[in-house]
Amino acid sequence: MRSKAFLYVSLAVDILIAISKFIAAAVTGSSSMLSEGVHSVIDAISQLLLLWGIKSSLKQADAERPFGYGRELYFWSFIVSLIIFILGGCISFYEGMMRFRNPELAGSPTSNFIVLGIGFVFTGISLFSAQKAFNKQHGKMPFFKAITSSKDPSTFIVLLGDVGDIAGLIVAFLGVSLGMYFHDPWYDGAASMVIGAIMIAISLLLVHESKSLLMGETTSRKTMRHILAIVRADESVVDVKRHFSMYLAPEEVILQLNTVFKDHLETAQITDAIERIIKSIQHEFPKIKQIYIEPVK
């Protein structure tokens, strides 16, 4: 399993920023700042659930789960995407609607600007850490293609969460600034609703990707072509009729190959060939932990 240091960085950042945002919201009565505080709390809860998912996914296979617990991470990632982000978005949207009903601000907005500045700095640190981990996995692949092809939801959930944080901070800054400039607190309410919409939009994308992983994704076509070439190159193999693969975890793939062997081979020879092919595949693709080769006619 890859290092998850960026998750701990993001967790610490979200807790510190949430505290500062709630203090600023209490002093000024800003709904957009309160929404940003809720956003940071939601992010912190998300990191905790993802860390729990990672820990649970590392449990060894047993009699009840012979294929292991790898999909625990995909389950908790789906929960984070489906409930946590949407819940946060709805709360933020609701706060904005309440501000329209009660368009009043208390105190000076100066503390809001201070907290927003602190938020930009610390969120930037978290974003840099998540981006570094994400780029390490996907290299120079285009951003959205990397997200849709990623098998590790912890990285893209944190990354998109930080992107949403930055966008939310910008919107909150505009809401506070315009409200102060025009002496109209409705801008603050509108900013809160926009922050909520941003969170919901990110959630919908994360739900789609997390659901796909939870349902089971196959290896890439390029990888499968390479695997089939390895199998067909073996002296005992005629062809591969069908193949099935599925990610059980970011670093664990299960593979089944319906393979046609040469007619003259004895059972012991076929067994030796199967062991040889499995070793060759796992040498090239260590992620493929479980391989089942079924001889067929």
C-alpha positions, -999 to +999 in steps of 0.1 A: +000+000+000+013+034-009+022+060+017-008+079+030+011+107+047-009+132+026-040+120+044-026+129+078-014+163+065-049+170+051-066+158+083-044+182+105-050+211+081-088+206+080-091+205+118-070+236+123-089+255+096-123+244+108-116+257+142-105+291+129-134+294+105-160+286+132-144+313+155-146+338+127-182+329+119-192+333+156-176+367+157-190+381+124-221+360+118-210+352+083-229+323+068-203+318+040-176+315+067-199+291+086-203+271+054-166+270+050-162+257+086-187+230+078-168+222+047-136+217+066-153+195+092-167+174+064-132+171+049-117+161+082-144+134+087-137+122+052-100+117+060-108+097+091-132+074+072-106+070+044-079+061+069-103+036+085-110+021+051-073+018+044-067+001+077-096-023+072-085-032+037-052-044+049-066-072+070-055-107+060-079-130+041-097-155+063-124-181+061-152-155+059-134-134+033-112-157+013-105-129-012-094-105+015-108-072+027-093-049+000-127-036-010-133-021+024-115+010+010-138+012-019-169+009+004-158+037+027-148+058-003-183+055-016-197+064+018-175+095+019-186+105-016-223+098-013-231+110+022-204+132+036-199+156+007-236+158-003-245+164+034-219+192+036-231+207+004-268+206+016-259+222+049-240+250+032-268+256+008-293+257+037-272+282+056-272+305+025-310+303+023-313+312+060-291+342+054-315+355+028-343+352+054-322+370+080-298+393+061-278+406+090-241+405+098-226+412+132-191+424+140-162+432+117-153+411+086-116+416+093-113+383+111-129+366+081-102+379+058-075+367+083-090+332+085-094+330+047-058+340+043-047+313+068-071+289+050-054+296+016-020+289+030-028+256+048-051+243+021-024+250-004+000+228+017-026+200+018-033+204-020+004+203-028+008+171-007-022+154-023-011+165-058+023+151-053+009+117-043-015+118-072+012+127-097+034+100-084+007+074-093-004+089-126+026+108-140+017+132-168-016+117-175-044+144-181-061+153-148-096+140-154-084+109-173-061+102-143-091+104-119-114+082-140-086+056-144-073+057-108-079+026-087-069+044-054-099+066-044-081+080-013-058+102-035-085+116-058-110+122-030-085+142-010-073+160-041-107+170-053-117+179-018-088+203-016-097+217-050-132+223-037-117+239-006-097+264-027-128+272-048-149+276-016-123+300-001-124+321-032-162+322-032-162+330+005-137+358+000-159+373-028-190+370-006-175+388+023-158+414+002-189+422-019-211+422+012-187+447+029-183+469-002-221+471-010-232+469+026-254+440+016-253+407+035-271+389+008-238+384-011-227+364+019-258+342+017-253+337-021-216+328-015-227+301+010-251+286-016-224+286-042-201+268-018-228+242-013-233+238-050-195+233-055-195+205-028-225+188-043-209+189-078-177+174-065-197+148-047-215+137-078-182+131-096-168+112-066-199+091-063-196+080-099-160+070-096-163+054-062-193+034-073-174+021-104-146+009-081-170-007-057-188-026-085-155-038-098-132-024-125-109-044-148-073-039-156-065-017-185-066-030-221-029-024-224-021-045-193-045-073-205-029-074-240+005-078-223-008-106-200-023-125-230+010-121-249+028-137-219+003-166-218+002-173-255+040-172-257+042-202-234+052-234-253+022-254-238-005-229-247-026-228-278-048-198-270-068-180-243-105-182-249-118-158-222-103-136-195-117-119-164-100-094-141-111-072-113-095-048-088-101-059-052-080-030-039-056-004-054-027-029-052-046-061-056-061-076-088-078-110-093-074-127-127-090-157-143-079-171-177-098-198-196-068-213-214-065-239-242-035-262-238-020-285-263-038-319-266-008-341-260+001-327-226-003-348-194-019-334-163+014-329-146+027-310-176-004-287-176+001-281-139+037-271-144+027-248-173+001-231-151+027-225-123+051-212-149+026-188-164+015-175-130+051-167-120+057-149-154+025-128-150+032-119-114+068-110-122+056-084-147+025-073-128+030-077-090-005-062-084-021-094-097-021-113-064-045-140-074-045-158-107-067-187-117-059-205-149-087-229-160-078-254-188-106-256-214-111-272-248 
